[in-house]
């Protein structure tokens, strides 16, 4: 029996203090991003092409339009923003910098409010710095973890380390790889650890140097590196960052390619930021 006051698991309800915090976060974000030269965009909740960005279609909530064409609810904002900006607005809008404040919906009943930004042809460092500025304006200064998705793929494709092992971070299994430098790679954690990369083969070294160069350009002290971090992502294919506080993922971003368009972006998870501020009173 479903009571009248019940809401589906995974959906969101904000009222009183939490609703006020949500409104304040979204207001600060819109003012900050507008001040940084971003144009606002609100993409349709319904999409004909969302499914093209998902190898696994299970998260999509699907229905049909009046002519029986398949339509999905917005499960991700990035791909739709890039597609609409480059293919629909390209001729009428010169801006390459866009932000959005809107929820995503995934199967079966998960709502997630996000504040995000995408820059066509943008770079990693600028997006990371923009995220830092935005979180500071909200009053949160979490840990920034920087990774490079190319490193796990190289370990898998060239050095025989399973992506599943990397995904689950089975350190003992990773260390068992017959690679003289694998232990040193596992132990990389801080910026200072990147000062001497002579032990690594050229391909791994080149990707680690990208992390080092990025950190040197980002004005933020609370940074750690995670060269072995791997998660199956739809479009991030190189440098990525994630921002944590008390094990809560507050934001993530990086550089990516969607429909052959190179861009950089981030998503700030509004729900986690609200919980963070509520917990701190």
Rosetta blueprint (number, residue, H / E / L):
1 X L
2 X L
3 X L
4 X L
5 X L
6 X L
7 X L
8 X L
9 X L
10 X L
11 X L
12 X L
13 X L
14 X L
15 X L
16 X L
17 X H
18 X H
19 X H
20 X H
21 X H
22 X H
23 X H
24 X H
25 X H
26 X H
27 X H
28 X H
29 X H
30 X H
31 X H
32 X H
33 X H
34 X H
35 X H
36 X L
37 X L
38 X L
39 X E
40 X E
41 X L
42 X L
43 X L
44 X L
45 X L
46 X E
47 X E
48 X L
49 X L
50 X H
51 X H
52 X H
53 X H
54 X L
55 X L
56 X L
57 X H
58 X H
59 X H
60 X L
61 X L
62 X E
63 X E
64 X E
65 X L
66 X L
67 X L
68 X L
69 X L
70 X E
71 X E
72 X E
73 X E
74 X L
75 X L
76 X L
77 X L
78 X H
79 X H
80 X H
81 X H
82 X H
83 X H
84 X H
85 X H
86 X H
87 X H
88 X L
89 X L
90 X L
91 X L
92 X L
93 X L
94 X L
95 X L
96 X L
97 X E
98 X E
99 X E
100 X E
101 X E
102 X E
103 X E
104 X E
105 X E
106 X E
107 X L
108 X L
109 X L
110 X E
111 X E
112 X E
113 X E
114 X E
115 X E
116 X E
117 X E
118 X E
119 X E
120 X E
121 X L
122 X L
123 X L
124 X H
125 X H
126 X H
127 X H
128 X H
129 X H
130 X H
131 X H
132 X H
133 X H
134 X H
135 X H
136 X H
137 X H
138 X H
139 X L
140 X L
141 X L
142 X L
143 X E
144 X E
145 X E
146 X E
147 X E
148 X E
149 X H
150 X H
151 X H
152 X H
153 X H
154 X H
155 X H
156 X H
157 X H
158 X H
159 X H
160 X L
161 X L
162 X L
163 X H
164 X H
165 X H
166 X H
167 X H
168 X H
169 X L
170 X L
171 X H
172 X H
173 X H
174 X H
175 X H
176 X L
177 X L
178 X L
179 X L
180 X L
181 X L
182 X H
183 X H
184 X H
185 X H
186 X H
187 X H
188 X L
189 X L
190 X L
191 X H
192 X H
193 X H
194 X H
195 X L
196 X L
197 X L
198 X L
199 X L
200 X L
201 X L
202 X H
203 X H
204 X H
205 X H
206 X H
207 X H
208 X H
209 X H
210 X H
211 X H
212 X H
213 X H
214 X H
215 X H
216 X H
217 X H
218 X L
219 X L
220 X L
221 X L
222 X L
223 X E
224 X E
225 X E
226 X L
227 X L
228 X L
229 X L
230 X L
231 X L
232 X L
233 X L
234 X L
235 X L
236 X E
237 X E
238 X E
239 X E
240 X E
241 X E
242 X E
243 X E
244 X E
245 X E
246 X L
247 X L
248 X E
249 X E
250 X E
251 X E
252 X E
253 X E
254 X E
255 X E
256 X E
257 X E
258 X E
259 X L
260 X L
261 X E
262 X E
263 X E
264 X E
265 X E
266 X E
267 X E
268 X E
269 X E
270 X H
271 X H
272 X H
273 X H
274 X H
275 X H
276 X H
277 X H
278 X H
279 X H
280 X L
281 X L
